[in-house]
Amino acid sequence: MKKAISVLLIFATLFTFTSCSGSKKHTSTLSGTFDTVTTFTAITDDKATFERASDLVKSKLESFNKLFDIYNSYDGIVNLKSVNDAKGEVVKVDEKLASLIDYGVWASSATNGSVNIALGSVLKIWKEYHDNAIKDQTLAAVPTKEELEKAAVHTDISKVIVDLDNNTVQLQDSEMSLDVGAIAKGYVADQIAAAVSATGVENFVINLGGNVVARGVDENGSPFKVGIQNPDTKAKETSIYNVELSSESLVTSGSYQRFYTVGDKTYHHIINPKTLFPENYYKSISVLSPSSVLSDNFSTALFNLSIEEGKELLKHFTTVKVLWVKEDGTIEKTDNFPQKK
């Protein structure tokens, strides 16, 4: 399931391309991939250099969007849908897809099962209920525990077999399906950042629908400033906390943008693999770490854990920094989370 767009670049714009006269800062806005909007901002000496980098970002987004798609097939591309449709057969895949799935297997182990990319059969049920409620509120309902448990029989992550030497993937349960929404945007953001850096562009920010990766510094020589969106969408202040980024990634997951209601209860899109239902501990969680895929992974995993459980898990990951916004709106942070800017 896709995450909400929950991180605000302080300088972000909704125009396709912007550049102030005399400024070295350029921004492009790209839409249509990963069901979200991506902004790319870079500090370059000339517009042509920026446009080449922006074209690269666009090309990479389109390529990864097709590769990680679970709903659509594309001529000549073996993608994630191909793996899900193989019904237990070994599938030869692109090395990037093999790498992502392998990371997903690790992510499940690293989070003690709080993230599970093999939860596709369960997430499909929740998506159907969500879509029905959005189309017609009179149809709003909650999946039964029985139907979720029946689907959960096909979510054993140990049956996901990845061979990185040969770039093959096998789902040993023919009824299993993968959904990499918990990590895909983070993985893609990291890959695109590496590709942009390889072109020689040193100072830039990519905001892939809330997955923010920063490299270098802003035009004034200071780290880029990024705002964490206020989960209270009716509040006057759109940002509740600002941080500076120069070599890290900030990812926020929230319960306040992708949800539906049944009666007076809200059901958001982050499903706990253990209970098969969404938890209601937080309005949002923001994670700062050296890589976007790591931040992505933990922003999902921690949503399914109490703060005490989350802090216990984080003892093994000292580079991960977290800010929780609780249901009552109060904020709690790990000791290593940076001070508000």
N, C-alpha and C positions, 0 to 999 in steps of 0.2 A: 504494500500500500504506500502511496506517495505521502511524503510529509507536507505539512502546511508551510507556506512561505512565511517564515517567522523571524527573519533577520533583516534589518534595514541598514543599507549603506547610507551613511549620513549624506553623501554627495550624490546618491543615485538619482537617476532620471528615467522617465518613461518614454523619452524620445528614441527613435531608431538610432540616431547618431548625434552627438553633441560635442562641441569643442568651443571654448571661449576664445575670443580673439587674443592672440599673444600668449595663450596658455599652452603648456605641453601636456595637459591632462585631456584625454579623450575618452568618451564613453559611448558604447553601442548597446542596444537592447535587442535581444533575440528571443523570439517566442516560437511555440509550435513543437518543442521537444520536451519530453519528460513531463508533459502536462503542466508546464510552469513557464515562468519568464526568467531568462538569464541576462544579467548585466555584466559587461566586461569593461573595466576601466583601466587605462594604462597611461603611464607617463613616458612619452616618447618625444624625440626631437622634431619629428615631422609626422604629418598626417598619413603619409603613404606607409610608413612603418607600422603605425597603429592599424590601418586598414588591412594590411597583410596578416597581422596577428588576429584581428577580429574575424577575418575570413577563416583562419585556421580553427578558431574556437567554434564557429558555426559548423564547419565541416566535421569536426570531432563530435560535436553534440548530435548531429544527424546520424553519424555512423553508430555511435553508442546507443542511441535511441532505438534503432532498428535491431541491434545485436541483443539488447536486454529486454525486448518487447515480449510479453507473454500473451498478447491478444492477437497479433497480426503476423502473417508470413510475408516474406519478401523474396523475389526471384534471386537465386544465387547466394542467399544468405542462410546459414544454419544458425538460428538464434535460440533464445531461451524457450520460445514456444516450440521449436523443433525438439528440444530436449524433453519438454513436458509431453509432447505428442508421441514420443518414441515408445512408450508403454514398456519400459524395462530394457530396451535394447541399448547397446553401447553406441554413443554418438560422437563422431569426430567434430570438434568445435574449434573456433578461433581461440588463440591462446589467451586473449583478454577475457573471454567468457569463461574459459577454464579457470583462470586466475581468480575471477570474481566469485565463482561458485566455491572454489577451494577456500577463499577467505570467509565465505559464509559458513562453511563447515567449522572453521576455526572460531568464528564469532560465537557460534552456539556453545562451543566448549568453554570459551573464555568468559562467557556471561552466565555459565551454569544453566543454559537453556532458556534464558530470558529473551534471547533472539533466536529465531528458527526460520531459516529460508525455506525449509520444507513444509511450511504451514499453509501452503497454497490452497489445499482443499478446504481448510477452515476459513481462510480469508475470502475465498470465493463466495461462501455462504453469507458472510457479513456484508460483502459488497452488494450482493443481490438485495438484501434487506435495506441497506442504505439507499441504493438507487431507487427502489420502490417507494421509500418514504419521501425522497426528494421529489419524485414525480407526482406523488399523490399522498398527502399527509394522512388521509384516511386509511391508507395501506400500511402505515407505520406499525411495525411489530418487532419483536425480539426473537432471534433464533432460539429454539428449544435446546436445552442442554443435551438432550438425546441426539438430535441431528448433528450438533457440533462434535459430540464424542464419537459418533459414527464416522465422521470425516477425519477426526484426529487419529484414527487408527492408521492413517496413511501419511503420518508426519514424522516418522522415525529418521532423524538426521543421519544415523549410522548407515542407512541404506543409500546414501548419496556417495557415490564412488567417483573420485576425480583422479585421473592419471595425468599429471603435469608434464611428464616426459613425452607422452604421445598426444596430449591435448584431447583426451576423451572424457566423457561424462556418462555415467550410468545411474539411473534411478532403479534400484533393485525391487522396489514396489511399483508395479505397473499402474497403480491408481494414484501414485504420488505426483504432486506438481510443485514446482519451485516458484517462489515469489521473493524477489530480491529487493523489494522496496525499502527495507531497513538499511541497506548499505549501498545501493546502486549509485545514487547521486553523489555520495561521498567519494566512491571509487572513481567516477567519471570526473569529478572536480579535480582530484589529485592528478589523474592522467592528463587532463587538459592543461593544468598548471605546469606540469613537467614539459609538455610540448611547447608551450609559450616560452618558457625559460630557455629551451633549447634553441629558439630563434634569436636569442640575444636580448630580448626585452626583459629587463630586470625588475621593474617596478610596476606592479599591477595588482588588481583585485578581480576575482571571479565570484559572482554571487549566483549560484545555480539554485534558484528557488529556495533560498534560505541556507544553503550550504556555501559558506563564504571561505575562500582561500585567498590569503594575502601573501605577496612576495615583495620585499624591498620597502620603499618609503613613498609617501605622498609627494606632491609637487613642492611642498615647503620643506622637505627633508625629514618630516616627522612620520611616525608610523601611521598607517591608515586608521581612521576612526570608524568603528562599526557600532550600530545601535541594536540592542535586543528589543524586539517588538513587545509592546505592552499587550499581554493577553486579554486585558479588559478592553475589548474593541470599542466600547462606548466612552472610554476615558479621553480627556483632552490631550494628554501626553501620549504620543504614539510610541515613544521609546522609554523603557523603564531603566535602562542601564547601558552605558557606553563603554566600550573597551577599545584598546589600541592593538592593531595587528600588523606584523611585518613578516612573520615566517610561520604562522600557525593557521589553523582552520577553526572557525566557529560554526556550530550547527545547533539549531533550535528545533525541538519537536513540541507541538502544542495540541491541545484538545479543543481549541476554540474556533477552528476554521473548517475542518472536515468532520462533520458529526450529523446525527439526526436525533430527534426526540420522540419518545413514546410516553404519552402522558406528561408528567412533569420531570421525567428522567432523561438525561442526555447520554448518548452512546457514541463515543469518538472512535477513530479508525485504528488506534494502536491496541492490538489484541495480545493479551498475555498468553503465551504458548502453553502455560501450565493450567490456567483456569479456563481458557478459551473465551474469555470475556475481557472487555476493556476495564482497566483499573481507574479509580477516581482519586488518586493521591494528589495530582498536580494540574495546574493550568498550562505550564510549560516547563521544559528543561533545556538549558543551554549548555553545550559541552565544547570546551576549548582543548585542542590537542595538536601535536605536530602534523597530523594527517586528517583529511576530511573524512575518509572512510572510517577511521577509528572514532572520530567525533560522532559520525552518523550512527555507528553501531551502538555507542553508549547512550546517545540521546534516546534511542528506542528502548534499550535494555533497562535503563534506570526508570523509565516510565512505569515499568512493571514491578518495581521494587519500592519498599518503604525507604525513607532516607537512611535509616539505620542499616538496612540490608545493602543499600547502594554504597554507603561509605565503607562497609566491610569488603565489598567487591573491589572497590577502588584502591584498597591497600596494595593490590597487586599491579596497579597501573598508575605509577606516580606522575606520569606526564599528562594525565587526564585531569582537567579542571572543570568543575561543575557549578552551575547556578540553578537552583530549583525555585520555581514560583508555585507555592502551594495553592490549594483550592481556596483558601481564605485571602489570597493575595500577598501574603507575607513571603519574604525572600530568605533563602538559606543558601550558603555557599560553602564549598570546600576551602580549606585554609589557603590553598595555592591559587585560587581564582583571583585575577587581577582586580585592583581597586577601580572603582567607578571613575570614568574620565569626563 
